[in-house]
Amino acid sequence: MICPAEKCTGCFACVNICPKNCIQMKEDHFGYVYPEVDQDLCIHCNLCDKVCPSNHPIQANQPMNAYASWVLDQEQRELSTSGGLATLVSKFIIENRGIVFGAAYQDKEIQHIRIDDVKDLDKIRGSKYVHSYLKFAYREIKNYLKQDKKVLFIGTPCQVAGLKSFLGKEESNLYTIDIVCHGVPSQKLLKEELKDFEPYDKVLFRDQNGFNLTVFNKGVIIKSIPSYKSLYYQAFLDSLTYRENCYTCPYANSQRLGDLTLGDFWGLGDLKSEKKDEDKGISLVLVNTEKGTTLLHSVDSKLFLEERSINEAIAGNSQLRHSSKVHKNRDVFLGQYLKIGYRGALEEALEYNSVKNRLKRIISSNSLLMGLIKRIKNS
């Protein structure tokens, strides 16, 4: 291993840096991907070790400002899973002849893709509660920066760390947004959840009606599963199925790597606006660098933007304080998965069929959002 397996974030930096292309990401039994080096091709340059942010941490920044925000365009706000700011910033970059990289469902995988046309922004819109594959996105970004293009990269903090480590220096035309991340399950587990709905070509993890796992094919909804009926979603919310490194995540704190940090503004107090419509989504925006300030001001005329205290933002979001806690039955899930498969292992680990948890799911079906807020506050 390039770094200890329990610290590997699957950021793909080693894959991108290798001059001989002798590193591939391989799935383990549970679908979590780790780098595998072809020793016959390896020239022992040690670039993979040097670029690994788990071996050589990237310097982070303390937030300068915190805001509650949403786009003023109500149609755009309703299409977004939070306040819509990521889409607005992405549109600004593209309209100024820049390139945006974000996570999308493509070629039967969640992967980071390049967007250079505002018509395609819908592909990367919305939260993705799964590990996104970077593939060779870092190399593409480096090439665009060499062409003096503006590039916006949106990803988890560990993916931003991988990109910065790969580039090796501060790039004036690179803008980064890190999302507030609770942890990432493997894509194999997601495919297991959705195998009964094939063929499909798009997956949404949240929609206008809330926390629903919605599957599409050719623009038509095949199935929309409320989170309380989805084993995958319940396991995600209960911190059962994340990568091993997510439980000791060095990025789960107030020190941020992106120029901006985006998430949902949990625990938000009273706002000046009387039309906040919390059910439509309110973004938490942390401004961490001067470039972040510039980026936010470039679109602020199209935003509701109210400055809040950084302490309020941190208090309302556990992932700005500590990593997700390991589920008490994680070992049960991992052991049973190899014996009885996906569904049985999750049902057993989640105690899914107990009377207590049946009642809990019935109650949460009517107040999922409040339940999620309470879970985050208490974590």
N, C-alpha and C positions, 0 to 999 in steps of 0.2 A: 504493500500500500504506500501511496505517496505521503499520506498523513494517517494517523490512527483512524480506523474505520468509524469509531464513535464520534469523531470530530469532522468527518467529511460531510460537506454540505451538498455535494453534487453540483457544484457551481460551473463546471466545465472549463475552468481556467486552464487546467493542465492539458485538456484535449486541444484547446486553441493554441497554446504556446508551443506544443511539440513540433520541432522542425522535421521530424520523420513521420509524422502522423501515425505513430505506433501506440497511441493511447485511445482506448474505446471505453465508453461507459457500458457496463454490463449489469443486468438485473440479478439480484439474489433471489432466493425462494419467494420473497414477499413483494418483489417488484421494485425495491429500493435500488437505485443505480450507484455503482462505484467504479472508479477508474481501474482498468486492467491494462498493463503494459506488455506489449509484445517484445520479449527480451531478445528475440532474434533480430529485430530492427532497431532496438534501442542503442544509442551511441553514448549513453551515460553523461549527457550534458548537464543534467540536474536542473534544467529549466523548470521542470514540473514541480520540483521541491521548492524552488525559489519563488514561483508564481502563486503557490498555494496560500490563500489568506488564512487558513487554519494553522499553517506553520509560521507565517509572517504577517501578523495582524496589520490591518489598514487603520490609519488614524481617523477617528470620528470627531464630530463636532457637537457641542452643546447647542440646542436650539436658541435662536435669537428672539423669535416671536412665535406666538401660537394664535391661530384664528379658527373661528367657526365660519363655514362658508358653504355656499351652493350657487349654482349657475342661475342667473335671472331668467333665462329662457326656460319656461315651464315644461315645454315638450322635451328639451334636452335633459332636464332634471329627472323627468319621469322615466326616461330611457336608461338612466344611470342607476347603479346600485347604491351609490352614496350621494354625494353632492354634485357629481359631474365635473369636478375640476380637472381631473386627469385628461378627459376628452377635450376640454376647452384648451388646455395648455398644448396638447398634441396637435390640435387644429392650428394653433398659432405657429408652432414650429414648422409644420408642413406648408402653410401659406407663406412662410418666409424661406421657402426652398430648402427646408431641412428634412430630416429623416427621423422617424419614430420607430423604436423597437419595443414591443410589448407581447404579452402572452395571448395566444389564440388557439382555438381548436383547428388543427390543420393536418391533413394526411393521417387521420385517426390517432393523433397525439395532441397533447397540450404542449406547444413549443413557442419560443420567441420568434416572431417574424418581423420583417421590415415593412413599414407602411410609409408610402410617399404620396398618397392620394387621400384627401379627406373623405372620399366616398368609401374607403375601406376601413375607416376608424371603428366601425361597428364590430369588426373582427376582434379587436383587442379591448373592447368596452367591457367593463364588469369584472367582478372578483373571480379568481380562479382558485378554488380550495383544493389544490393538488400541486405536485411538483412539476414545474415547467422545464422542459429541456431546452438548454441554450444552443446546443449543437455548435455551429461555427459563427454565431452572432458576433462574438467579440472581434473576430478577424474582419468581419464586414464593417463593423463600427470603426475600427482602426483605419480601414481603407477610405471610408467616407470622411473621416477627420483629416486624412492626408489631402483630400480634395477640397479642403476648407469648407466642408458642409457642416451645418449645425445638426447635432444629433441629440435626441432625447431618448434616454433609456429608462424604462419603468420596470421595476422588479422587486423581489424581496431584498432585504439588506445584504444577505450573503451573496446574492447575484450581483449587486452593486459592488460589493467587495471584490468579487472575482473579476469584474470588468476593470476596476481601478488598478488592481494588481497586475492584470494582463497588460494594460497600457503603460504602467510604470511611471507615469508622470501626469501632472495636472494638464488637462486639455481645455483651452479657453472656449472651444465650440461644443464641448460636451456638457449636457445638462442631465442630471439624474434625479429620479424620484424613487425613494424607497417606500414600500408599503408597510404598514403595521401588520406583522405576520405572527400568527399563533403557532404555525407549524404546517408541514406539508405531508399528506399521505402519498403513497406511490400511485403511479398511473395504472399499474396492474390491478390494484384494488378498485379503482374507479371503473375500469373495464369490466371487472367481475360484477359490479353493481348494475351495469347497463347492458350486459350481454343479451338480455331478453328483448332488447329494443332495437337490435340491429336490423337493417342498416340505419345509421344516423350520421350526420355530418356537422353537428353543432351541439354544444352543451352549455347551458347557463346554470350557474349556481345560485343566483338570486334574480328575481324578476320584479315586475311592478307590483306583484301581490305579496312579495316578501321572500322568505328563505325557502325557495323551492328548487329542486333539481329538475331542470326541464331539458328534454331531449328533442332535437329537431332533425328532420330530413327534408332537404330541398325547400326550406322555408316553412314547413308544416310541423306543428307540434305533434310528436308521437306520444309523449307522456310527460306529465308534470307531477313530480312526487313531492309532497310537503315534507319538510325536513324531519318531522316526527315520525314519518312512515318510511324513511330511508335509513337503512342500516349504515350506509356509507356516511351520510350526514350526521347521524347520531354519534358514530365513532369519531368523526372529526370534531364535533362540538365537545365531546367528552375527553379529548386529547388521548385517544387510544391508539391511533394508527399513524402517528407522525414518524418521520425519519428519526433515527436514534439521536442525531446531533441536535435536533430541535429542543430536546429536554434540557440541554445545557447550552443553549444558544448565547453566544457572546454579544449578539446584537439586540437582545431583548432588554433594552434599557433606554434611558433618555438620550444617550450619546448616539448621534445619527450619522449615517454615511452619505445619504442623498442630499442634494441641494434643497429639496423639499421632501417632507414626509407626509404621506396621506393615509387616512384611515377614517373610520366612523368616529364621530365625537360622542363617545359614551360618557355618561355622567355630566352632561352639559347643564349648567344652571340657566337662569332666565336670560333671554336675549332681548335686545331692544326692538327687534322686529316682531310684530304681532302676527305675521304670516309665515312663521317658520316651518309649519307643516312637517313635523318630525318624521312622519310616516313616509315622506318622499325622500328622506335622506339628508343628513347634514355631515359635511366633511370636516374632519380635523385636519388642519394644515399646520405643520411645523416648518418654519423657515430657518434653515440651518447654516446657510452661507450667503455671501453677497450675491452670488449668481442666483440663488433661490429667491432673493428679494427682487432682483431684476426680472426673473421669470414670472413671479406672481404679479408684479406691477404691470407687466405687459398685457395682462388679461383682466385686471381688477375692475375695469369699467363694465364688465359683463358678469360681475359676481356680486352677491351679497357677501360682505366680508366684515366680520366683527372681531376685533382683537380680544383675546381671552388670556388669562394667566397661564403660563407654562405649567405651573403646579396643578391647575385644574385639569389640564390635558393629561398629565401624567397620572393623577389620582384616579381619573375615570377609565384608564386603560391599563390593565395589568401587564400587557406586553411592553409597556414603556418602563416597567419596573423589574420584571423577572421573566424567565422562561416558563413555558407551560409545564405543569406538573405531570409526572408520569401517572397514567391511569393505574389503579390498583390491580387491574386484571390484564395488564399488557402482556405479561408472560403467558397467561392463559390463552390469550388470542394467538400469539405467535406459535405456541405449542400445538394448539388445536387446529390451526389453519393447515398445518402440514398433515394432520390426521383426518379431519372431517370436512375441510374446505372452508371457503369464504363465509357463506351464510351461517353455517352452524357455529363456526368459531366466533363470529361477531355476536350472535344471539347469546352464546354462553358467556362471553366476556362482558357484554353489556347487561347481562341478567335481564334480557329483553322480554322474556315471557313471565317474569314475576308479577304478581298482583300490584306491587308498589310501582313498578315501572310502567305497567299498563295505564294505571291511573295518572301517572306523571305525564305520559304522552298525550292522554286525553285532555288534561288541563292545559298543556303547552300548545295544543292545537288551536286554542282560543287566545293565547297570549304568548306566542313564541318570542316576540321581540323583547317583552319584559323579562321573560325567563332567561334569555341570552344575556341581557344587561346584568341581571342578578348574578348569573354564573361568572361573568367577567369581573364584576366587582368583588366577588367572594374568592376569586382564584388567587 
